[in-house]
Each structure stands twice: as structure tokens, then as C-alpha cells.
Amino acid sequence: MRISCLGLLCLLLVNPAVGADAIRDANKLLRASNVASQFESMTLLQTRNIIRTYSSIVAMSADVELPQWIKLEIAKCYEQAFAWEKFEEGIAQIFLENFSTDEMNMLIDFYRSEGLPPTEIESFKAAIAKGEEIQQLSADYIFSHSEGCAEHDIDLILGFLAKAQQRPDSIPNTEH
């Protein structure tokens, strides 16, 4: 028997304690698995890579070094656009939709180093097997719920380059 989304929603609305407990479990799993810290680390790494790429493109195409203030503005944009708080609720909902309560509790125990009884190893493997799909759903969620910074970055860099062309001697390339 299949439960429709509407039926599930009605069940959650009729019994808000069930929904509250489930979302609390999803949030516990987020905390226990340290997703926020991993997300922030990946965001910082991606931001550094983006800035490095922009710097290389500008240096190769315009023979100009990207100034520190532009790098800081770009980093600030990514820090704000990809703040964990903007995605936490949605990622928790993805966990809720893809893990059973038992799976979430088992994973919470695992991440808290409480171990697993041998009888739960197969259930653990099945829960872990959902990881790739959850990762894709999370990436899709983040992409569809983020503002992005590419347009902002391009405007900053093009504005800087336009000014550099007007005064080529005042902005030396310090990479040589």
C-alpha cells in the first residue's frame, strides 16, 4: 500500500508531535554527522578555488592582478549566499523524506560513536546506500535555493578591468 504525499501531510497535521519528533531526529542527525561543519568547509574551499580561477583568468587575459578587495568581496558574497542556515531546514527535510525514524536513530548512534549491534549491520548498509541519492537531492536543493554569486563576481571584475584599461600604468601586475 502506498501513502500519498497528501495523506502523509494530513497525518503530520493531525498529529504534529509525530512531525515534530521526526524533524527533531533529522536535525539530531545533521548535528551528529557534522554536516554543517562539512558544508562550511566545502563552501570555503569552493570559494578559494573560484577566486583562484578568477585570478588566473584575469592575470592571463588582462595581465593584471586581481586586487585583494575584490577577492574579499567575492568571498563575502559566497559566505552570505551559501550560509548553512539557509539550507539546514531543507537538508533536514531531505533526511526526513529519505530515512526512516529507525535509520535516523541508528545513524545518530553511529555518528555519536555508540556503535551498532551486529543485528543492525544490514540496516546500516541499506541506510548508507541512500547516501548518494541524498547527496544529489541536497546538491539540487542547494542549487535551486541559492542566489549564487557569478553575476556579482563578473560585475566586480569587469568594473575593475574597465578602470584598469583607462589607467594601465596605475595598476601594475605584481605577479612577475
Backbone as a chain_set.jsonl record, in Angstrom:
{"seq": "MRISCLGLLCLLLVNPAVGADAIRDANKLLRASNVASQFESMTLLQTRNIIRTYSSIVAMSADVELPQWIKLEIAKCYEQAFAWEKFEEGIAQIFLENFSTDEMNMLIDFYRSEGLPPTEIESFKAAIAKGEEIQQLSADYIFSHSEGCAEHDIDLILGFLAKAQQRPDSIPNTEH", "coords": {"N": [[0.849, -1.179, 0.0], [0.569, 2.202, -0.833], [1.339, 5.352, 0.504], [0.053, 8.465, -0.058], [1.479, 11.718, -0.768], [-0.196, 13.752, 0.077], [-1.745, 12.373, 1.924], [0.224, 11.745, 3.822], [0.948, 14.334, 4.599], [-1.491, 15.149, 5.759], [-1.547, 13.343, 7.892], [0.665, 14.239, 9.356], [-0.216, 16.811, 9.987], [-2.457, 16.271, 11.54], [-1.329, 14.952, 13.689], [0.856, 16.638, 15.13], [2.95, 16.146, 16.887], [4.213, 13.83, 16.015], [5.354, 14.702, 13.599], [6.986, 16.737, 14.629], [8.724, 15.264, 16.27], [9.975, 13.685, 14.34], [11.262, 15.593, 12.674], [12.921, 16.666, 14.558], [14.556, 14.456, 15.021], [15.786, 14.33, 12.492], [17.201, 16.732, 12.544], [18.892, 16.179, 14.703], [20.409, 14.174, 13.532], [21.683, 15.667, 11.548], [23.301, 17.294, 13.168], [24.804, 15.335, 14.607], [26.186, 14.055, 12.544], [27.742, 16.065, 11.698], [27.273, 17.752, 9.533], [26.935, 20.503, 9.029], [29.45, 21.695, 9.579], [31.037, 20.376, 7.682], [29.775, 21.264, 5.359], [30.284, 24.029, 5.518], [33.083, 23.985, 5.381], [33.463, 22.924, 2.801], [32.231, 24.937, 1.308], [33.955, 27.083, 1.804], [36.321, 26.065, 0.674], [35.51, 25.764, -2.028], [34.998, 28.449, -2.593], [37.578, 29.558, -2.371], [38.782, 28.205, -4.514], [37.3, 29.222, -6.655], [37.961, 31.948, -6.53], [40.714, 31.738, -7.009], [40.618, 30.761, -9.611], [39.339, 32.898, -10.963], [41.329, 34.832, -10.519], [43.471, 33.755, -11.971], [42.421, 33.761, -14.583], [42.057, 36.524, -15.019], [44.694, 37.405, -14.734], [45.947, 36.038, -16.86], [44.487, 36.876, -19.123], [44.311, 39.667, -19.023], [46.648, 40.522, -18.002], [46.864, 41.507, -15.409], [46.796, 41.804, -11.89], [44.341, 40.534, -9.74], [42.862, 42.571, -7.394], [43.085, 42.553, -3.766], [40.795, 43.546, -2.443], [38.702, 42.95, -4.161], [38.793, 40.173, -4.167], [38.087, 39.729, -1.507], [35.478, 40.784, -1.506], [34.222, 38.991, -3.23], [34.521, 36.613, -1.76], [32.958, 37.292, 0.454], [30.412, 37.443, -0.689], [29.941, 34.728, -1.371], [30.048, 33.602, 1.157], [27.763, 34.703, 2.324], [25.724, 33.953, 0.49], [25.815, 31.204, 0.593], [25.384, 30.46, 3.235], [25.08, 28.204, 5.875], [22.734, 28.192, 7.422], [20.723, 28.896, 5.678], [20.13, 26.6, 4.341], [19.826, 24.5, 6.058], [17.28, 23.678, 7.126], [16.001, 22.662, 4.826], [17.734, 20.563, 4.094], [17.479, 18.957, 6.33], [14.834, 18.23, 5.957], [15.102, 16.69, 3.645], [16.569, 14.543, 4.702], [14.593, 13.588, 6.415], [12.649, 12.76, 4.587], [13.916, 10.665, 3.34], [15.068, 8.844, 5.097], [14.058, 6.416, 7.437], [12.62, 6.644, 10.738], [13.881, 4.802, 12.414], [16.229, 4.328, 10.941], [17.398, 6.886, 11.024], [17.84, 7.158, 13.805], [19.613, 5.016, 14.202], [21.772, 5.89, 12.627], [22.402, 8.263, 13.977], [23.266, 7.2, 16.437], [25.488, 5.795, 15.469], [27.14, 7.915, 14.472], [27.611, 9.209, 16.831], [29.384, 7.577, 17.953], [28.441, 5.356, 19.279], [28.282, 2.877, 18.381], [27.146, -0.119, 16.653], [24.797, -2.729, 16.982], [25.379, -6.114, 15.955], [23.116, -7.117, 14.663], [22.055, -4.964, 13.33], [23.616, -4.331, 11.19], [23.058, -4.889, 8.452], [20.852, -3.215, 8.066], [22.125, -0.81, 8.51], [23.906, -0.75, 6.337], [22.016, -0.534, 4.29], [20.924, 1.964, 4.867], [23.171, 3.624, 4.55], [23.593, 3.212, 1.861], [21.786, 4.891, 0.718], [23.009, 7.267, 0.646], [24.268, 8.455, -1.67], [22.097, 9.216, -3.282], [20.819, 10.992, -1.498], [22.807, 12.889, -1.25], [22.805, 13.915, -3.871], [20.165, 14.928, -4.007], [20.384, 16.872, -2.027], [22.354, 18.557, -3.127], [20.946, 19.437, -5.383], [18.888, 20.789, -4.074], [20.299, 22.835, -2.739], [21.379, 24.191, -4.952], [19.016, 25.059, -6.219], [17.989, 26.747, -4.308], [19.721, 28.784, -3.832], [21.221, 31.963, -4.299], [23.498, 32.409, -5.675], [26.616, 33.718, -6.942], [27.875, 34.418, -9.249], [27.115, 36.395, -11.194], [27.433, 38.731, -9.682], [30.201, 38.539, -9.155], [31.275, 38.714, -11.747], [30.445, 41.298, -12.506], [31.942, 42.84, -10.646], [34.6, 42.192, -11.386], [34.69, 42.874, -14.133], [34.149, 45.604, -13.917], [36.418, 46.456, -12.506], [38.398, 45.76, -14.407], [37.698, 47.46, -16.504], [38.311, 49.942, -15.417], [41.033, 49.541, -15.079], [41.916, 49.467, -17.713], [41.54, 52.066, -18.441], [43.473, 53.368, -16.955], [46.195, 52.117, -17.32], [48.866, 52.223, -16.32], [48.592, 52.678, -13.633], [47.867, 50.407, -12.306], [49.726, 48.048, -11.644], [50.974, 44.816, -12.632], [51.647, 42.605, -10.204], [52.481, 40.069, -10.108], [54.716, 39.235, -11.473]], "CA": [[0.0, 0.0, 0.0], [1.336, 3.431, -0.95], [0.765, 6.52, 1.16], [0.263, 9.64, -0.902], [2.058, 12.877, -0.09], [-1.292, 14.443, 0.744], [-2.077, 11.568, 3.093], [1.29, 11.94, 4.797], [0.801, 15.688, 5.11], [-2.645, 15.138, 6.673], [-1.135, 12.634, 9.09], [1.541, 15.125, 10.118], [-1.006, 17.917, 10.504], [-3.333, 15.753, 12.581], [-0.507, 14.602, 14.832], [2.074, 17.422, 14.988], [4.031, 15.596, 17.7], [4.944, 12.893, 15.165], [6.168, 15.519, 12.702], [7.995, 17.437, 15.417], [9.732, 14.279, 16.667], [10.723, 13.271, 13.155], [12.159, 16.679, 12.255], [13.93, 16.765, 15.622], [15.515, 13.386, 14.718], [16.558, 14.735, 11.31], [18.142, 17.761, 12.999], [19.908, 15.486, 15.513], [21.301, 13.5, 12.589], [22.525, 16.711, 10.949], [24.324, 17.684, 14.158], [25.678, 14.206, 14.914], [27.036, 13.769, 11.38], [28.582, 17.254, 11.494], [27.045, 18.223, 8.165], [27.131, 21.956, 8.947], [30.884, 21.977, 9.503], [31.497, 19.888, 6.382], [29.221, 22.174, 4.36], [31.035, 25.285, 5.603], [34.441, 23.727, 4.873], [33.379, 22.79, 1.342], [31.925, 26.258, 0.766], [35.199, 27.852, 1.868], [37.23, 25.505, -0.327], [34.994, 26.141, -3.344], [35.205, 29.895, -2.745], [39.015, 29.75, -2.66], [39.035, 27.735, -5.882], [36.679, 30.187, -7.576], [38.8, 33.159, -6.521], [41.958, 31.381, -7.685], [40.309, 30.669, -11.044], [39.158, 34.276, -11.442], [42.636, 35.5, -10.516], [44.252, 33.221, -13.094], [41.829, 34.247, -15.836], [42.361, 37.952, -15.142], [46.14, 37.544, -14.95], [46.309, 35.553, -18.197], [43.839, 37.597, -20.217], [44.489, 41.119, -18.949], [47.964, 40.781, -17.421], [46.626, 42.342, -14.234], [46.489, 41.026, -10.692], [43.058, 40.835, -9.106], [43.173, 43.16, -6.084], [42.587, 41.88, -2.571], [39.448, 43.982, -2.079], [37.752, 42.206, -4.996], [38.782, 38.807, -3.635], [37.308, 39.767, -0.258], [34.063, 40.979, -1.869], [33.756, 37.724, -3.79], [34.408, 35.678, -0.632], [31.817, 37.714, 1.27], [29.204, 37.049, -1.407], [29.744, 33.284, -1.219], [29.765, 33.351, 2.571], [26.36, 35.053, 2.561], [24.827, 33.185, -0.383], [25.845, 29.79, 0.957], [25.38, 30.29, 4.688], [24.432, 26.949, 6.226], [21.402, 28.444, 7.967], [19.774, 28.99, 4.568], [19.883, 25.284, 3.768], [19.689, 23.498, 7.122], [15.916, 23.156, 7.201], [15.745, 21.862, 3.625], [18.522, 19.329, 4.158], [16.813, 18.144, 7.357], [13.632, 17.685, 5.313], [15.563, 15.624, 2.751], [16.836, 13.403, 5.583], [13.293, 13.11, 6.897], [11.946, 12.098, 3.489], [14.666, 9.537, 2.802], [15.429, 7.909, 6.154], [13.028, 6.1, 8.429], [12.994, 7.04, 12.098], [14.859, 3.819, 12.89], [17.501, 4.582, 10.256], [17.99, 8.107, 11.574], [18.344, 6.866, 15.155], [20.778, 4.159, 14.04], [22.87, 6.73, 12.141], [22.77, 9.163, 15.084], [24.081, 6.392, 17.348], [26.76, 5.523, 14.809], [27.957, 9.13, 14.451], [27.972, 9.522, 18.227], [30.312, 6.504, 18.326], [27.806, 4.4, 20.181], [28.393, 1.584, 17.734], [25.965, -0.794, 16.128], [24.716, -4.165, 17.257], [25.533, -6.895, 14.716], [21.824, -7.318, 14.002], [21.697, -3.769, 12.572], [24.61, -4.069, 10.137], [22.395, -4.851, 7.146], [20.053, -1.976, 8.046], [23.097, 0.277, 8.388], [24.351, -0.741, 4.942], [20.909, -0.028, 3.47], [20.825, 3.412, 5.115], [24.344, 4.244, 3.928], [23.412, 3.113, 0.407], [20.959, 6.028, 0.306], [23.856, 8.455, 0.715], [24.497, 9.1, -2.965], [20.847, 9.882, -3.678], [20.614, 12.121, -0.588], [23.795, 13.89, -1.641], [22.307, 14.557, -5.097], [18.984, 15.725, -3.641], [20.88, 18.029, -1.273], [23.005, 19.46, -4.082], [19.869, 20.053, -6.161], [18.198, 21.732, -3.185], [21.184, 23.99, -2.538], [21.433, 24.925, -6.216], [17.738, 25.717, -6.51], [17.64, 27.687, -3.238], [20.809, 29.737, -3.612], [21.239, 33.101, -5.214], [24.714, 32.366, -6.466], [27.423, 34.941, -6.92], [28.591, 34.582, -10.518], [26.823, 37.701, -11.788], [28.088, 39.702, -8.796], [31.64, 38.435, -9.377], [31.568, 39.213, -13.095], [30.314, 42.757, -12.468], [33.103, 43.382, -9.933], [35.829, 42.004, -12.163], [34.623, 43.698, -15.347], [34.296, 47.003, -13.494], [37.832, 46.645, -12.209], [39.166, 45.724, -15.651], [37.403, 48.677, -17.266], [39.116, 51.011, -14.804], [42.445, 49.235, -15.336], [42.207, 49.851, -19.099], [41.588, 53.529, -18.509], [44.721, 53.79, -16.326], [47.018, 50.903, -17.289], [50.077, 52.38, -15.549], [48.33, 52.807, -12.198], [47.548, 49.109, -11.728], [50.766, 47.136, -12.151], [50.876, 43.382, -12.359], [52.651, 42.303, -9.181], [52.765, 38.628, -10.115], [56.01, 38.948, -12.137]], "C": [[0.892, 1.239, 0.0], [0.623, 4.568, -0.259], [1.075, 7.724, 0.289], [0.89, 10.754, -0.076], [0.987, 13.638, 0.674], [-1.695, 13.694, 2.005], [-1.044, 11.732, 4.194], [1.201, 13.313, 5.424], [-0.352, 15.766, 6.1], [-2.29, 14.451, 7.982], [-0.258, 13.521, 9.972], [0.779, 16.295, 10.716], [-1.916, 17.481, 11.636], [-2.538, 15.461, 13.848], [0.825, 15.347, 14.743], [3.234, 16.903, 15.824], [4.866, 14.621, 16.886], [5.866, 13.675, 14.236], [7.278, 16.218, 13.44], [9.093, 16.482, 15.856], [10.6, 13.882, 15.486], [11.7, 14.358, 12.717], [13.248, 16.889, 13.303], [14.997, 15.682, 15.395], [16.386, 13.747, 13.519], [17.591, 15.798, 11.688], [19.236, 17.163, 13.883], [20.918, 14.808, 14.602], [22.217, 14.515, 11.903], [23.652, 17.098, 11.901], [25.318, 16.55, 14.415], [26.653, 13.91, 13.772], [27.902, 14.955, 10.981], [28.462, 17.826, 10.077], [27.327, 19.719, 8.031], [28.607, 22.31, 8.783], [31.458, 21.539, 8.16], [31.026, 20.815, 5.257], [30.015, 23.479, 4.338], [32.457, 25.121, 5.078], [34.451, 23.625, 3.351], [33.081, 24.136, 0.684], [33.187, 27.121, 0.733], [36.198, 27.37, 0.818], [36.796, 25.888, -1.742], [35.222, 27.633, -3.609], [36.663, 30.194, -3.074], [39.343, 29.335, -4.087], [38.464, 28.694, -6.921], [37.536, 31.442, -7.668], [40.119, 32.895, -7.234], [41.746, 31.318, -9.197], [40.127, 32.06, -11.637], [40.506, 34.989, -11.545], [43.488, 35.045, -11.694], [43.734, 33.752, -14.424], [42.189, 35.712, -16.058], [43.845, 38.149, -15.431], [46.531, 37.125, -16.368], [45.719, 36.409, -19.304], [44.099, 39.097, -20.197], [45.845, 41.517, -18.395], [47.875, 41.758, -16.242], [46.317, 41.42, -13.06], [45.158, 41.488, -10.106], [43.34, 41.369, -7.703], [42.487, 42.419, -4.923], [41.161, 42.291, -2.24], [38.378, 43.266, -2.909], [37.661, 40.757, -4.499], [37.942, 38.735, -2.359], [35.812, 39.945, -0.527], [33.457, 39.689, -2.435], [33.546, 36.711, -2.664], [33.199, 36.013, 0.235], [30.497, 37.311, 0.615], [28.912, 35.56, -1.215], [29.424, 32.917, 0.228], [28.293, 33.631, 2.882], [25.407, 34.181, 1.747], [24.736, 31.723, 0.035], [25.996, 29.582, 2.462], [24.551, 29.049, 5.025], [22.995, 27.144, 6.683], [20.34, 28.515, 6.874], [19.34, 27.616, 4.054], [19.567, 24.213, 4.806], [18.301, 22.868, 7.158], [15.598, 22.252, 6.0], [16.492, 20.543, 3.622], [17.925, 18.393, 5.215], [15.563, 17.488, 6.763], [13.991, 16.552, 4.348], [15.893, 14.372, 3.563], [15.535, 12.763, 6.018], [12.567, 12.304, 5.828], [12.634, 10.82, 3.017], [15.108, 8.501, 3.833], [14.207, 7.647, 7.032], [13.514, 6.59, 9.792], [14.054, 6.094, 12.642], [16.223, 4.04, 12.24], [18.168, 5.834, 10.806], [18.577, 7.855, 12.953], [19.593, 5.994, 15.104], [21.981, 4.993, 13.588], [23.331, 7.717, 13.202], [23.668, 8.412, 16.063], [25.454, 6.116, 16.751], [27.669, 6.755, 14.856], [28.371, 9.568, 15.844], [28.906, 8.456, 18.802], [29.722, 5.561, 19.364], [27.779, 3.007, 19.582], [27.058, 1.037, 17.253], [25.959, -2.242, 16.59], [24.831, -4.924, 15.935], [24.216, -7.09, 13.962], [21.422, -6.122, 13.144], [22.641, -3.477, 11.411], [23.962, -3.997, 8.762], [21.538, -3.59, 7.007], [20.96, -0.76, 7.869], [23.583, 0.39, 6.948], [23.269, -0.167, 4.031], [20.761, 1.486, 3.644], [21.97, 4.152, 4.432], [24.213, 4.245, 2.406], [22.558, 4.264, -0.131], [21.773, 7.318, 0.203], [24.029, 9.192, -0.601], [23.249, 9.85, -3.435], [20.581, 11.11, -2.803], [21.592, 13.243, -0.912], [23.332, 14.639, -2.894], [21.1, 15.433, -4.812], [19.401, 16.995, -2.898], [21.541, 19.044, -2.194], [21.96, 20.182, -4.935], [19.136, 21.108, -5.337], [19.03, 23.005, -3.006], [21.23, 24.841, -3.808], [20.145, 25.697, -6.472], [17.34, 26.752, -5.459], [18.767, 28.675, -2.938], [20.764, 30.816, -4.686], [22.441, 33.026, -6.144], [25.422, 33.711, -6.448], [28.086, 35.246, -8.253], [28.354, 35.955, -11.134], [27.502, 38.827, -11.001], [29.593, 39.735, -9.07], [32.038, 39.042, -10.723], [31.487, 40.74, -13.13], [31.51, 43.402, -11.773], [34.36, 43.339, -10.795], [35.816, 42.862, -13.426], [34.747, 45.18, -15.025], [35.744, 47.342, -13.202], [38.661, 46.691, -13.489], [38.923, 46.959, -16.511], [38.22, 49.842, -16.73], [40.602, 50.796, -15.072], [42.839, 49.619, -16.755], [42.298, 51.359, -19.245], [42.905, 54.059, -17.968], [45.674, 52.6, -16.231], [48.268, 51.029, -16.435], [49.83, 52.392, -14.044], [48.014, 51.466, -11.534], [48.564, 48.082, -12.266], [50.447, 45.691, -11.813], [52.0, 43.037, -11.397], [52.993, 40.822, -9.143], [54.133, 38.318, -10.72], [57.146, 39.06, -11.164]], "O": [[1.862, 1.308, 0.754], [-0.586, 4.73, -0.424], [2.23, 7.969, -0.057], [0.839, 10.738, 1.153], [1.227, 14.113, 1.784], [-1.957, 14.309, 3.039], [-1.396, 11.846, 5.368], [1.358, 13.458, 6.636], [-0.219, 16.375, 7.161], [-2.678, 14.911, 9.056], [-0.422, 13.548, 11.192], [1.084, 16.732, 11.826], [-2.127, 18.231, 12.589], [-3.022, 15.696, 14.955], [1.825, 14.763, 14.326], [4.39, 17.186, 15.509], [6.087, 14.576, 17.036], [7.042, 13.337, 14.107], [8.401, 16.293, 12.943], [10.271, 16.839, 15.823], [11.818, 13.757, 15.616], [12.856, 14.059, 12.419], [14.375, 17.251, 12.964], [16.19, 15.941, 15.551], [17.591, 13.498, 13.53], [18.724, 15.766, 11.207], [20.387, 17.596, 13.818], [22.123, 14.851, 14.851], [23.4, 14.243, 11.701], [24.809, 17.214, 11.496], [26.529, 16.773, 14.439], [27.807, 13.556, 14.01], [28.698, 14.868, 10.046], [29.436, 18.318, 9.508], [27.896, 20.155, 7.03], [28.963, 23.133, 7.94], [32.271, 22.249, 7.568], [31.775, 21.113, 4.327], [30.375, 23.975, 3.27], [32.98, 26.012, 4.408], [35.335, 24.17, 2.691], [33.621, 24.44, -0.381], [33.45, 27.807, -0.255], [36.843, 28.179, 0.153], [37.624, 26.291, -2.56], [35.593, 28.025, -4.715], [36.947, 30.999, -3.961], [40.087, 30.022, -4.787], [39.088, 28.942, -7.952], [37.804, 31.938, -8.763], [40.592, 33.746, -7.988], [42.593, 31.768, -9.969], [40.69, 32.371, -12.686], [40.787, 35.665, -12.535], [44.15, 35.859, -12.339], [44.516, 34.146, -15.289], [42.582, 36.098, -17.159], [44.212, 38.965, -16.277], [47.353, 37.783, -17.005], [46.374, 36.647, -20.318], [44.106, 39.734, -21.251], [46.166, 42.704, -18.322], [48.675, 42.683, -16.099], [45.663, 40.39, -13.218], [44.894, 42.685, -9.996], [43.989, 40.692, -6.905], [41.461, 41.761, -5.093], [40.38, 41.452, -1.793], [37.278, 43.007, -2.419], [36.571, 40.19, -4.424], [37.179, 37.788, -2.163], [34.98, 39.332, 0.141], [32.31, 39.352, -2.142], [32.521, 36.031, -2.618], [32.496, 35.115, 0.697], [29.568, 36.885, 1.301], [27.778, 35.175, -0.931], [28.619, 32.021, 0.484], [27.657, 32.878, 3.62], [24.39, 33.723, 2.268], [23.701, 31.081, -0.149], [26.655, 28.641, 2.904], [23.447, 28.876, 4.51], [22.128, 26.332, 6.357], [19.172, 28.221, 7.13], [18.3, 27.49, 3.408], [19.089, 23.133, 4.457], [18.176, 21.645, 7.215], [14.991, 21.193, 6.163], [15.954, 19.52, 3.199], [17.873, 17.179, 5.015], [15.277, 16.323, 7.041], [13.261, 15.566, 4.249], [15.539, 13.263, 3.162], [15.392, 11.54, 5.992], [11.943, 11.285, 6.126], [12.008, 9.983, 2.366], [15.483, 7.388, 3.465], [13.428, 8.555, 7.323], [14.69, 6.912, 9.962], [15.02, 6.535, 13.264], [17.254, 3.949, 12.907], [19.378, 5.841, 11.032], [19.692, 8.29, 13.242], [20.529, 6.205, 15.875], [23.084, 4.821, 14.107], [24.527, 7.983, 13.317], [24.71, 8.924, 16.471], [26.465, 6.194, 17.448], [28.835, 6.651, 15.238], [29.392, 10.236, 16.004], [29.179, 8.445, 20.002], [30.434, 5.037, 20.221], [27.304, 2.063, 20.214], [26.003, 1.647, 17.426], [26.997, -2.905, 16.59], [24.414, -4.412, 14.896], [24.221, -7.214, 12.737], [20.531, -6.25, 12.304], [22.475, -2.472, 10.721], [24.299, -3.11, 7.978], [21.509, -2.972, 5.942], [20.613, 0.193, 7.171], [23.664, 1.489, 6.399], [23.565, 0.595, 3.111], [20.503, 2.202, 2.677], [21.756, 5.19, 3.806], [24.672, 5.174, 1.741], [22.614, 4.57, -1.322], [21.274, 8.338, -0.274], [23.945, 10.42, -0.643], [23.338, 10.977, -3.922], [20.165, 12.152, -3.309], [21.233, 14.419, -0.853], [23.455, 15.862, -2.966], [21.011, 16.554, -5.314], [18.833, 18.065, -3.119], [21.319, 20.247, -2.062], [22.07, 21.383, -5.181], [18.805, 22.184, -5.838], [18.51, 24.115, -3.112], [21.131, 26.066, -3.744], [20.182, 26.853, -6.892], [16.439, 27.555, -5.702], [18.758, 29.328, -1.895], [20.326, 30.592, -5.814], [22.398, 33.525, -7.268], [24.873, 34.713, -5.99], [28.795, 36.246, -8.37], [29.307, 36.612, -11.555], [28.071, 39.751, -11.582], [30.188, 40.804, -9.201], [33.013, 39.788, -10.818], [32.349, 41.399, -13.711], [32.038, 44.404, -12.256], [35.084, 44.328, -10.913], [36.814, 43.504, -13.753], [35.378, 45.93, -15.771], [36.237, 48.395, -13.606], [39.524, 47.555, -13.643], [39.84, 47.449, -17.171], [38.757, 50.638, -17.5], [41.345, 51.757, -15.269], [43.968, 50.05, -16.987], [43.048, 51.866, -20.078], [43.412, 55.073, -18.448], [45.929, 52.122, -15.126], [48.708, 50.031, -15.865], [50.749, 52.146, -13.263], [47.906, 51.403, -10.31], [48.285, 47.352, -13.217], [49.748, 45.393, -10.844], [53.176, 43.164, -11.74], [53.71, 40.369, -8.251], [54.661, 37.228, -10.497], [58.301, 38.855, -11.538]]}, "num_chains": 1, "name": "protein.A"}
